[in-house]
Amino acid sequence: MVVHEREPFNAEPPRTALAGLAETPVDAFYSRNHGPVPDIDPAVWRLRVDGLVEKALELSSDDLRARFDEVEVVATLQCAGNRRAGLIEVRDVPGETAWGPGATATARWSGVRLADVLTEAGAAPTAGHVAFAAPDVSRLADPPQTYGGSIPIVKALRPEVLLAWSMNGRALPRVHGGPLRVVVPGWIGARSVKWLTRITVRAQPSGNYFQATAYRMLPPEADPSKAGPGEGISLGPLALNCDILSPDDGARLCPGPAKITGYALAGDDRTVARVDVSLDAGGSWIQAEVAEAAGPWAWQHWSATLDLPVGDVQIIARAWDCTGAAMPESPAHLWNPKGYANNSWARVRVRCA
């Protein structure tokens, strides 16, 4: 793993560790944290469900397993800062982690539907959002506060949104949110709150720092240190994105036919329709073969065989989704003060000799 920070622990795998794998091994799954990883005793852990509900609930792990149907969803999670390093090449993004392409990964998540728990509690007609709270304390907020976030109730009631206790067939590891986390497929990873202890049904979005102030798209001229709650665009559904996973950036290869592989992810409930690859800065394109996804919320791997010339070569990839939308060409057009949502054309540079 490429460790960006030890405390809080933030790390991603090298891009080649993700190549060709429909599901990401747990030990190669990126880790994004905002404070120290909490140590929670599953035996005494409880989940509180309250707010605009007919009946408040307090549920143990055994209660969740006994009272609700267990379901499984294959879903890709992606940090809003994935590929931030490409934006930093355009202009510095002070105070933010220089994530590469590995802050994205796919797992089989098992647990219960959030919708089933909300139905049991009886969400009120005035409900508009569902907020999640966790015990990890972050000093990124001033003053420090525990982590939280929310999603609209329309998304919360979708069958793919889980309260997950299992990842790739094993108990959810502590660093990935055990004993219970939210999994919100198609949305930025920040909304899939880990170490979940409370669900609150609200009329408005969460007032937590990481919903109201952080994870918001600010205009280029904004000063993040002065941005207050509600400024900018709140990030939710993922933007169409793709990247090259093999060969690695800076690799030395032999000239001639070479297999280029990567992933593509449309976000929310869209699908990937096409991936193009170019060796001449986008002057011409070769259409890649796109594999079937493991589920409607999972990435799709793609591959193309290209004839690499002698010398320094830049390989470029771009994706199109089912609506006909394509990735933007330049990261310069996407730069923002927090370095979020870089979905510009993917690029790696190799030397062939």
C-alpha positions in Angstrom: 0.0 0.0 0.0 1.0 3.6 -0.6 0.6 5.1 2.8 -0.2 8.9 2.7 -0.8 9.3 6.4 -0.3 7.2 9.5 -2.7 9.1 11.8 -5.3 9.3 10.6 -4.5 6.3 8.5 -4.9 6.9 4.7 -3.6 4.5 2.1 -4.2 3.2 -1.4 -2.8 0.3 -3.4 -0.6 0.8 -6.5 -2.7 0.8 -9.6 -1.4 -2.5 -10.8 -2.8 -4.2 -7.7 -6.3 -3.5 -8.9 -5.8 -4.7 -12.5 -8.1 -7.5 -13.7 -9.8 -8.1 -10.4 -13.6 -7.9 -10.3 -13.4 -7.8 -6.5 -10.6 -6.1 -4.6 -8.9 -8.2 -1.9 -9.4 -6.7 1.5 -5.7 -6.0 2.0 -5.6 -4.0 -1.2 -8.8 -2.0 -0.5 -8.1 1.7 0.0 -8.5 3.2 3.5 -9.8 6.8 4.0 -10.1 8.0 7.5 -10.6 11.5 9.1 -9.5 10.6 12.6 -8.1 7.7 14.6 -9.7 4.3 13.9 -12.1 3.6 16.9 -11.9 0.3 18.8 -15.5 -0.8 19.2 -16.5 -3.9 21.2 -19.2 -5.7 19.0 -20.7 -7.2 22.1 -21.8 -3.9 23.5 -22.2 -2.0 20.3 -25.7 -0.7 19.6 -27.3 1.1 16.6 -29.8 3.9 17.5 -32.4 4.9 14.9 -34.3 8.1 15.8 -35.5 11.5 14.5 -38.6 11.8 12.3 -39.8 8.2 12.9 -42.8 6.7 14.5 -40.8 4.4 16.7 -37.2 4.9 17.8 -35.1 1.7 17.6 -32.0 0.5 19.5 -30.5 -2.6 17.7 -27.7 -5.0 18.6 -25.8 -7.0 16.0 -28.0 -10.0 16.9 -31.2 -7.9 16.4 -30.1 -6.8 12.9 -29.5 -10.4 11.9 -32.6 -11.8 13.4 -35.2 -9.2 12.4 -34.1 -8.3 8.9 -33.3 -10.2 5.7 -29.6 -10.5 4.9 -28.7 -9.3 1.4 -25.5 -9.0 -0.6 -24.5 -6.2 -3.0 -21.3 -6.0 -5.1 -20.5 -2.3 -5.1 -17.5 0.0 -5.9 -16.6 2.7 -3.5 -14.6 5.7 -4.6 -13.1 8.5 -2.6 -14.1 12.0 -3.8 -10.4 12.8 -3.8 -9.5 9.9 -6.1 -7.0 11.0 -8.8 -6.4 14.3 -6.9 -2.7 14.0 -7.8 -3.7 14.9 -11.4 -5.3 18.2 -10.2 -2.2 18.9 -8.0 -0.1 18.8 -11.2 -2.2 21.6 -12.5 -2.0 23.7 -9.3 -1.3 22.9 -5.7 -4.2 21.8 -3.5 -2.8 22.7 0.0 -3.7 20.5 2.9 -5.2 17.7 0.9 -3.9 14.2 0.4 -2.4 13.6 -3.1 -4.5 10.5 -3.8 -3.5 8.6 -7.0 -5.8 6.3 -8.9 -6.1 3.7 -6.2 -8.7 5.4 -3.9 -11.3 3.2 -5.5 -12.2 -0.5 -5.0 -14.9 -3.1 -5.2 -16.2 -5.6 -2.7 -19.1 -7.9 -1.9 -20.9 -6.3 0.9 -23.4 -8.3 3.1 -25.8 -6.9 5.6 -29.4 -5.6 5.7 -31.1 -3.0 3.6 -31.3 0.5 5.2 -34.8 0.7 3.7 -35.9 -2.3 5.8 -34.7 -0.7 9.0 -36.3 2.6 8.2 -39.6 0.9 7.4 -39.4 -0.8 10.8 -38.9 2.6 12.5 -41.6 4.2 10.3 -40.1 7.3 8.6 -42.5 10.3 8.8 -43.9 11.9 5.7 -41.8 15.1 6.4 -38.6 13.1 6.2 -36.2 14.4 3.5 -32.8 13.1 4.5 -31.2 10.3 6.5 -28.1 11.2 8.6 -25.4 8.8 9.8 -23.2 9.3 12.9 -20.0 7.6 14.0 -17.7 7.8 17.0 -14.4 8.7 15.3 -13.3 12.2 16.2 -11.7 14.3 13.5 -9.5 17.4 14.1 -10.1 18.5 10.5 -13.3 20.2 11.9 -12.8 23.2 14.2 -13.6 22.5 16.9 -13.0 18.7 16.5 -16.2 16.6 16.0 -17.2 13.1 15.3 -17.7 12.1 11.7 -21.1 12.1 10.0 -23.0 12.7 6.8 -26.4 12.2 5.2 -28.1 11.1 2.0 -31.6 12.1 0.7 -34.3 9.7 1.8 -35.1 8.8 -1.8 -31.6 7.3 -2.1 -31.8 5.8 1.4 -34.9 3.8 0.5 -33.2 2.3 -2.5 -32.6 -1.5 -2.2 -28.9 -1.3 -2.9 -28.1 0.9 0.2 -26.9 -1.4 2.9 -26.0 -1.5 6.6 -23.0 -3.9 6.0 -21.3 -6.2 8.5 -19.4 -8.3 6.0 -16.9 -7.6 3.2 -15.9 -10.3 0.7 -17.3 -13.0 2.8 -15.6 -12.1 6.1 -16.5 -10.0 9.1 -16.0 -6.3 8.3 -12.5 -5.4 9.3 -12.1 -2.7 11.9 -10.2 -0.4 9.5 -13.0 -0.6 7.0 -15.8 0.2 9.5 -16.5 -2.9 11.6 -18.7 -3.8 13.2 -21.2 -2.0 10.9 -21.0 0.6 8.1 -23.2 2.2 5.6 -22.6 1.3 1.9 -24.1 3.8 -0.5 -23.4 2.4 -4.0 -22.9 5.0 -6.8 -22.1 7.8 -4.4 -18.8 9.2 -3.1 -17.2 7.1 -0.4 -17.6 9.8 2.2 -21.4 9.0 2.5 -20.7 5.3 3.3 -20.1 6.2 6.9 -18.0 3.7 8.9 -18.4 2.5 12.5 -22.1 3.4 12.4 -23.7 4.1 15.7 -26.7 6.3 14.9 -29.2 6.9 12.1 -31.3 10.0 12.3 -34.2 10.7 9.9 -34.4 14.5 9.3 -36.1 17.1 7.2 -32.8 18.7 6.1 -29.3 17.3 5.4 -26.9 16.6 8.3 -25.3 19.6 9.9 -22.1 17.6 10.5 -18.9 19.3 9.2 -18.3 16.6 6.7 -21.7 17.1 5.1 -22.3 20.8 5.5 -18.8 22.2 4.9 -16.4 19.5 3.7 -17.0 17.4 0.6 -18.4 20.3 -1.3 -17.3 21.6 -4.7 -16.1 25.1 -4.3 -15.4 27.6 -7.2 -11.7 27.9 -8.2 -11.3 31.4 -6.5 -12.7 30.2 -3.2 -10.6 30.0 0.0 -11.5 26.7 1.7 -10.4 27.9 5.1 -13.1 30.6 4.9 -15.9 28.6 3.4 -18.8 28.1 5.7 -21.7 25.6 5.9 -23.7 25.3 2.7 -21.2 26.9 0.4 -20.4 25.2 -2.9 -22.0 22.1 -4.3 -22.6 19.1 -2.0 -21.0 16.0 -3.5 -23.2 12.9 -3.8 -23.4 10.8 -6.9 -20.1 9.8 -8.5 -19.0 11.3 -11.8 -18.2 9.1 -14.7 -14.6 8.0 -14.4 -12.0 5.6 -15.7 -8.3 4.9 -15.3 -5.5 2.8 -16.7 -4.4 0.1 -14.2 -1.8 -1.7 -16.3 0.9 -0.8 -17.4 1.9 1.4 -14.5 2.9 5.0 -15.0 6.6 5.2 -15.8 6.9 1.5 -16.8 9.5 0.4 -19.3 8.1 -1.8 -22.0 9.1 -3.5 -25.3 7.8 -1.9 -28.5 5.0 -3.7 -30.3 1.7 -5.1 -29.2 0.8 -4.5 -25.5 -2.3 -5.2 -23.5 -3.7 -2.1 -21.8 -6.2 -2.6 -19.0 -8.2 -0.5 -16.7 -11.5 0.2 -15.0 -14.5 2.4 -15.8 -17.3 3.4 -13.4 -20.4 5.5 -14.4 -21.7 6.3 -10.9 -25.2 6.5 -9.4 -27.5 4.3 -11.5 -25.7 4.8 -14.9 -23.7 2.2 -16.8 -20.5 2.4 -18.9 -21.3 2.3 -22.6 -17.8 2.6 -24.1 -14.1 3.1 -23.4 -11.7 4.6 -25.9 -7.8 4.4 -25.8 -5.4 6.6 -27.7 -1.6 6.8 -28.3 -1.6 10.1 -30.2 -3.0 12.6 -27.7 -6.6 11.9 -28.7 -6.0 12.3 -32.5 -7.3 8.8 -33.0 -9.0 6.3 -30.8 -9.2 2.5 -30.5 -12.3 1.2 -28.8 -11.6 -1.1 -25.8 -13.4 -4.3 -24.9 -15.5 -3.6 -21.8 -16.2 -6.6 -19.5 -19.6 -7.2 -17.9 -19.8 -5.8 -14.4 -20.3 -8.1 -11.4 -23.5 -6.1 -10.6 -25.2 -2.8 -11.5 -23.2 -0.9 -8.8 -19.7 -2.3 -9.7 -16.9 -1.0 -11.9 -16.3 -2.6 -15.3 -12.9 -3.6 -16.4 -11.7 -3.0 -19.9 -8.8 -4.0 -22.1 -7.3 -3.1 -25.5 -4.2 -4.3 -27.4 -2.2 -1.4 -28.8 1.0 -1.3 -31.0 3.4 0.7 -28.9 6.1 2.6 -30.9 9.7 3.1 -29.8 10.3 6.0 -27.4 8.3 7.8 -24.8 4.6 7.1 -25.2 1.5 8.6 -23.5 -1.5 6.3 -23.2 -4.8 8.0 -22.8 -8.2 6.5 -21.9 -11.7 8.0 -21.7 -15.1 6.6 -21.0 -18.7 7.2 -22.1 -21.8 6.4 -20.1 -25.3 5.2 -21.1 -26.5 8.8 -21.4 -23.9 9.6 -24.0 -21.9 11.7 -21.6 -18.1 11.6 -21.8 -15.2 12.4 -19.5 -13.7 15.9 -19.9 -10.3 16.1 -21.5 -8.3 18.4 -19.2 -7.8 18.4 -15.4 -7.1 22.1 -15.8 -10.8 22.6 -16.5 -11.7 20.7 -13.3 -9.3 22.2 -10.8 -11.0 23.2 -7.5 -9.6 24.2 -4.1 -10.3 20.9 -2.5 -9.2 18.7 -5.4 -12.4 16.7 -5.7 -13.9 14.7 -8.6 -11.0 14.6 -11.1 -12.6 12.6 -13.9 -10.5 14.0 -16.7 -9.0 11.6 -19.4 -6.8 9.0 -17.8 -3.1 9.2 -18.7 0.0 7.0 -18.1 3.5 7.5 -19.6 5.7 4.6 -20.6 9.0 4.2 -22.3 9.4 1.6 -25.0 12.9 0.5 -26.0 
